[in-house]
Amino acid sequence: MRDVEGVIQRVGGQGDGVLQQDGQTYYVPFTVPGDRVAARIGKARGDGYAAALHEVQSPGPGRVTPPCPHFHACGGCAFQHWDERPYLEWKREQVHIALVRRDFDGVEVAETIAVPPGERRRADLVALRVAKKVLIGLHERDGKRIVNMETCHVLDPRLVAMLDPVRDLLAQILPVGAPADVVMTATDGGIDLGLGRISPSMAQRTQMVAFAERHNLARITLLGSDGPLVVRRAPVLRFGGVPVELPPGGFVQASPAAEAAMTRMVVEGLVGATRIVDLFCGMGTFSLPLVKEAKVHAIDTDPNLIAALQTGANRAVLGGQLSSERRDLFRQPLTAKELGKFDGLVFDPPRAGAREQALEIAKSDVPVVVAVSCYPASFARDARLLADGGYRLDRVVPVDQFRWSPHVELVGVFRRP
Ligand SMILES: C[S@@+](CC[C@H](N)C(=O)[O-])C[C@H]1O[C@@H](n2cnc3c(N)ncnc32)[C@H](O)[C@@H]1O
């Protein structure tokens, strides 16, 4: 194996430091600009090579001590070694780069809104029974091994506190060598625990009910089965103050602080609109805060999310203000004609973006469109479609929803001039 030595010039789009040496490019994870490093050259990657950090010979100015002992091994975080300021600025820069690639040179990219550690409310983990122990955690970066999570600086501490109890529970259920999925969500009703790839016996199910009691859980669900195993309290999240019961495994914004920032921008962007359509609405994260001031039509492809939202709205006696629809917006986007009923629109698609829907919005007369996205490249592609249809985008705000990861969330407001 060959080594390369040199100074990291910048951090690339996937979060790895970029080292250029003798006309070659090397991508070295866990490095910051200005680090002088030795790295072991690995496989070809894109226009260069992946390289594993071997030694930091002298640290760059932004290097800090990572708070978590699992950092490097655990595949969850990429940036704990980088000072907050340059790290957040890197996220801003990723949005800027994506926009410039689509000819949005003049659009202002605001400073990234920071999100504190210990705040992530959803843990999506894997488990494996090995001899007498059960490992629970994330896979290592680029590997299959599970890094047994003893602590986590990203997750809500209530979720971290459940790791050992869930290990003990699974040690009684899983045969040696068997894997499981562990999905935990911190809700207002308590922790919602979903366990996947397990087939407990009747006696083990009884143990699980006792476990829920002992640890004061809201609910336990066997993922993929019909209905929960035990519900002690409804696992609710509140949007605009309206409680909505989370369907098992249903989409939630990962961080309450990021969600609050995004909701504020969505609501501010749509001030004055009275007939709003919320596309890719999930459980109504944006619909319910908006419904206080406007009639909202909410659309998503997931029937469980739509049902949860509509039930929550009806219970809060907001059913007259909120209507909902199950629809696949990739295959059957709302047409420009259908959009004619609305004077405000928010869309928050999955990572792939919403190309077909953006083409229809671009042909519509909706005066204000707020776009929320977890992927700058698809945001910029869809933004270009809107801009070519005559919409103006002045400013985009990055949000650090996925702290210490290379992922960037962002919000932009488009107006018809
Ligand atoms: C990033 S989430 C946003 C959810 C919601 N806006 C929120 O903030 O909680 C994307 C949503 O798109 C929905 N979705 C995925 N593919 C879809 C499709 N083809 N048509 C409609 N909705 C879709 C998912 O069910 C999910 O609720």
The ligand as an SDF file (V2000), in Angstrom:
LIG
                    3D

 27 29  0  0  0  0  0  0  0  0999 V2000
  -38.7790   15.0610    3.1510 C   0  0  0  0  0  0  0  0  0  0  0  0
  -40.3330   14.3340    3.5510 S   0  0  0  0  0  0  0  0  0  0  0  0
  -41.2330   15.7850    3.9690 C   0  0  0  0  0  0  0  0  0  0  0  0
  -42.4740   15.5710    4.7750 C   0  0  0  0  0  0  0  0  0  0  0  0
  -43.0910   16.8130    5.4080 C   0  0  0  0  0  0  0  0  0  0  0  0
  -43.0860   17.9870    4.5340 N   0  0  0  0  0  0  0  0  0  0  0  0
  -42.4450   17.1330    6.7260 C   0  0  0  0  0  0  0  0  0  0  0  0
  -41.8200   18.2000    6.8350 O   0  0  0  0  0  0  0  0  0  0  0  0
  -42.5660   16.3360    7.6590 O   0  0  0  0  0  0  0  0  0  0  0  0
  -40.8810   13.8530    1.9990 C   0  0  0  0  0  0  0  0  0  0  0  0
  -42.2780   13.3230    1.9340 C   0  0  0  0  0  0  0  0  0  0  0  0
  -42.5370   12.9830    0.5830 O   0  0  0  0  0  0  0  0  0  0  0  0
  -43.3850   11.8650    0.5550 C   0  0  0  0  0  0  0  0  0  0  0  0
  -43.2430   11.2620   -0.7780 N   0  0  0  0  0  0  0  0  0  0  0  0
  -42.2360   10.4760   -1.2340 C   0  0  0  0  0  0  0  0  0  0  0  0
  -42.4400   10.1620   -2.5200 N   0  0  0  0  0  0  0  0  0  0  0  0
  -43.5950   10.7650   -2.8970 C   0  0  0  0  0  0  0  0  0  0  0  0
  -44.3370   10.8030   -4.1040 C   0  0  0  0  0  0  0  0  0  0  0  0
  -43.8950   10.1720   -5.1770 N   0  0  0  0  0  0  0  0  0  0  0  0
  -45.4710   11.5170   -4.1370 N   0  0  0  0  0  0  0  0  0  0  0  0
  -45.9180   12.1720   -3.0370 C   0  0  0  0  0  0  0  0  0  0  0  0
  -45.2530   12.1460   -1.8460 N   0  0  0  0  0  0  0  0  0  0  0  0
  -44.1180   11.4610   -1.7900 C   0  0  0  0  0  0  0  0  0  0  0  0
  -42.9380   11.0090    1.7130 C   0  0  0  0  0  0  0  0  0  0  0  0
  -43.9760   10.1630    2.1440 O   0  0  0  0  0  0  0  0  0  0  0  0
  -42.5710   12.0740    2.7430 C   0  0  0  0  0  0  0  0  0  0  0  0
  -43.6530   12.3270    3.5990 O   0  0  0  0  0  0  0  0  0  0  0  0
  1  2  1  0
  2  3  1  0
  2 10  1  0
  3  4  1  0
  4  5  1  0
  5  6  1  0
  5  7  1  0
  7  8  2  0
  7  9  1  0
 10 11  1  0
 11 12  1  0
 11 26  1  0
 12 13  1  0
 13 14  1  0
 13 24  1  0
 14 15  1  0
 14 23  1  0
 15 16  2  0
 16 17  1  0
 17 18  1  0
 17 23  2  0
 18 19  1  0
 18 20  2  0
 20 21  1  0
 21 22  2  0
 22 23  1  0
 24 25  1  0
 24 26  1  0
 26 27  1  0
M  CHG  2   2   1   9  -1
M  END
$$$$
